[in-house]
């Protein structure tokens, strides 16, 4: 029997302490993978041991932590990694004009540089196994969701990174998959308030801002367990797309963004997120300032 058939496939999932990452670890283990779940805190992952998952502490925004994680995974495996799942994420639901350097850097470190450094450092293990690297993308990377400029930009960056990586890793036998994710019932929602000195600070805007923060919750999102089953099916498929659309409304919105003019989409979003009263108040406020 060939050596490859005798090996137990290995998987490393970041952001495994809750939500999508937690359920992915369980699903991959159920499908026969030896799974390593990585997150900044070990305690929330302890119950994953019941499913045969090994929790490992790691912070994808810190290179030294990533290198230490790589060392541990090499020690615990045969130097081959069949699946790297870049799932760790950081929300940033703040108006574009109010995003501080600190908030922007925090989001970009986790959502962009984190997956980039993880992929770079674990590439030798993936190449040795001719494995697959997966990214948790988002509809936010293709849709102009209000107050999601930096988060959306981080996901758009990962979408493009995955697209180019798919081309570059093909001769090395490593597959690349980006999961453009719609509504999934997780705790990633941002809890920050609208800054008091924001140009958008008004009673009308506060209602719209709170509605936006609860977007996924109010749209009957897909359960992380259901989402994980669909994505693991994609991973194990013989197909080799760059992008797949999973989660509530993912496929539908992907089609809409491809076919519908931007102005029509913006009009629909103003209605959906109750922005019209807030925008009218803003226009009146700043037109008076101009006259004064």
HELIX and SHEET records of a PDB file:
HELIX    1   1 UNK A    3  UNK A    6  1                                   4    
HELIX    2   2 UNK A   19  UNK A   30  1                                  12    
HELIX    3   3 UNK A   43  UNK A   51  5                                   9    
HELIX    4   4 UNK A   63  UNK A   76  1                                  14    
HELIX    5   5 UNK A   96  UNK A   98  5                                   3    
HELIX    6   6 UNK A  101  UNK A  108  1                                   8    
HELIX    7   7 UNK A  109  UNK A  113  3                                   5    
HELIX    8   8 UNK A  114  UNK A  129  1                                  16    
HELIX    9   9 UNK A  139  UNK A  141  5                                   3    
HELIX   10  10 UNK A  149  UNK A  169  1                                  21    
HELIX   11  11 UNK A  170  UNK A  172  5                                   3    
HELIX   12  12 UNK A  203  UNK A  213  1                                  11    
HELIX   13  13 UNK A  215  UNK A  218  1                                   4    
HELIX   14  14 UNK A  224  UNK A  236  1                                  13    
HELIX   15  15 UNK A  250  UNK A  259  1                                  10    
HELIX   16  16 UNK A  262  UNK A  272  1                                  11    
HELIX   17  17 UNK A  276  UNK A  291  1                                  16    
SHEET    1   A 7 UNK A  54  UNK A  57  0                                        
SHEET    2   A 7 UNK A  34  UNK A  39  1                                        
SHEET    3   A 7 UNK A  10  UNK A  14  1                                        
SHEET    4   A 7 UNK A  83  UNK A  86  1                                        
SHEET    5   A 7 UNK A 132  UNK A 136  1                                        
SHEET    6   A 7 UNK A 175  UNK A 181  1                                        
SHEET    7   A 7 UNK A 243  UNK A 246  1                                        
END                                                                             
